[in-house]
């Protein structure tokens, strides 16, 4: 079951994170009101993460939570796990969707 997302943030960041421990073309796609580098640092602090996350792409956006919902819907066929925000998709497709 997906957790409800706040819908009130007017601006934020869309991000694509990578991890060297992952297979090629697996990315975490999400949004944050923080700088994506800080978000990568937060996620990297978990004990279950073998190597640190790095920002592969970031873009300042309006209506971040609505953008995230649209991205996840558009790339749903590429999900690696229905309960997670990880997708096996070429990075250029995600960048194109955000531009």
N, C-alpha and C positions, 0 to 999 in steps of 0.2 A: 504494500500500500504506500503510495507516495505521500510525503508530508506536505501540508499546505504551505504555500509560499506567500510571504508578504507581497502586497501589490502597491504599496504606497511610495516606494522610492522613485523619484522622478528621473534620476540619473545614476549611472553606475558604470561598471565595466563588464563587457563580455570577455571571456578568456578561454584559451585553449592551452591546457597543460600537458606536458609530456613527462615521461619517466624512463630513464635508460634501462630499467629492468623490464619494461613492457616490450611486447612484440612491436615491430614497425607498424606505424599508422594507427596505434591505439592512443586515443587522447581523452582527457577529461574536459568536457565542454560545460561551462557554467557561467554564472554571473556573480558579481560581488559589488558591494558599495565601497570596499577597500581597494587599494592598489592590488592588482593581480599578483605581484611579486610577494606581497604580504600573505595573500591567500595561499600561494604555493608553499610558503614557509610554514603556515599553519598545518596544512595537509601533510607536509613532510615530517612533522614532529611526531606523528603517530608511530607507535612501535611496530605496526604491521606493514610499514612501507619500507621496502628494501633499499631504495635509493631516493634521493630528493627529487621532487617535482621541479620542473623548469617551465617558464612561460614560453610557449611556442608562438603565441599570437595574443594580442590584446587590443581592444578597441573601446573607447569611451562612447557610451550610448545613452539614449533616452529610453525610459520605460524598460529597465533591465529585466524585470521578472516576466514581462510579457514577451520580450525578445527570447529569453531562455525557453519559455514554453513553446514558442514557435520553432526554435532550433531543435529542441528535443523531439518535437513532433516530426519535423522535416527529416531528421536523421534517425528516426526510430528503427528503421530496418538495419541500421549499422550498430545498434546497441550490442555490447558484449554480455550484458546482464540486465534484465528488465528492471531490477531494483537499484541500478547504479547509473551514474552519468558518464559512463565510459563508452566510447564509440570507436569501431575499427573503420576508419574512413580517411581518405587522403586529405591532408591538411588544406590543400588548395580549394577543396570543395567547401570546407567550413569558412575559410577566409572569404570566398566568393559570396557565400550566404550572408555574411556580416557586412559586406560592402554593397 
